[in-house]
Amino acid sequence: MRTLTVLGSTGSIGTNTLDIVRRSRHLYEVYALVAGRNVDALAAQILEFRPKVAVVATSDGVARLSERLLGAGLPRAEWPELLWGDEARVQVVAATEVDTVISAIVGVAGLEATYEAVRLGKRVGLANKEVLVSGGRLVMDAVREHGAELLPVDSEHNGVHQCLRAGNRKEVTKLILTASGGPFRNTPKEALRSVTPRQALNHPTWRMGNRITIDCATLMNKGFEVIEACWLFDFSPSEIDVVVHPQSTVHAMIEYRDGSVLAQISATDMRMPIQYALTYPDRLEAPVPKIDWVQARQWDFLPPDFEKFPLLKLAYQCQEAGGSATCTLNAADEIAVDAFLHEKIGFSCIYEIVYEALAKMPPRNPRTVGEILEIDRESRALARELVTARAAGAVTA
């Protein structure tokens, strides 16, 4: 039986993870649930899964969660230990009872706890791109040193992991990641400046959080996946291609030196890669629909438009540059996306803010989690200044 800590239990990956637990109670026990501010959803999860510990972002969140548990009539003797903050997140992944951590907190907030889980040699189902985008070298060095299992949960990287089981890694010459193309795949470049947050949040395939949905609209999310794949599978950026595949059924492909190409194909349901990360190397029946090969279907594969979606190209360049560039890339993007969602800047300005932040931030080579977090803070502060200046200019104009 696996004993889990779920970082980000109330988000999409967290709730899908708990659905797998719900269907296979004999295989999993939940030790800790870690959420942010959604105490209503967390209270419901506590009532169902009865973790030993529950963690929220703030002390106020603990108070509100206590009220919800009291209102639900749960006897205090049956409450989990209620904790809050960064140190608590680290504490619940480090617990000796825990052998598996699902890392699904959005943003760099999940880095410290995920790194600690890796340092302790645990199995980590990684759904947080920012962990490797911001701290790839540090995390992967710890994976090798401590013998941790880092299993990707993102559908594309999970697909690559499955494909690589089929042959010798040294014989692989190319990794191909697929992208849906987002809501603006067929939108002319000149029209992107006037798109609204509502339009950008209308993803044609997946239902996700706001930030990742906007990143899909700019193809920045695919850029992050290129960076993550470089660290996970020891590829250089030049060995990774991105192709637009609107049907989102082929999740990843690998090309061998003899020209053979292997693809991982499955329904667009995140429970499959989550379960794979939990049960690897075994495969169990998954609660997802299977592809009906009798029905006619068409799959399209198209090259990405780097001019229309320059953030994808910028991600390649940052990974080639190395050092702190990818940390700044992620931090500035998060600030710019938030500004767009609050209608402070236009859609095309997301790229402009990120590009300018990278140009102004001096390159460094972080060697600790603390150094990475400091670069992240500085990059965010710079990006906020750029947003403020851009918004003030727009008002003046």
Helices and strands as residue ranges (DSSP letters): E 2-7, H 12-23, E 28-34, H 39-49, E 53-56, H 59-71, G 76-78, E 81-84, H 86-94, E 100-103, G 108-110, H 111-119, E 123-126, H 129-146, E 149-152, H 155-164, G 169-171, E 172-179, G 189-194, H 197-200, H 210-218, H 220-233, G 237-239, E 240-244, E 250-256, E 261-265, H 271-279, H 310-321, H 325-341, H 349-360, H 369-396
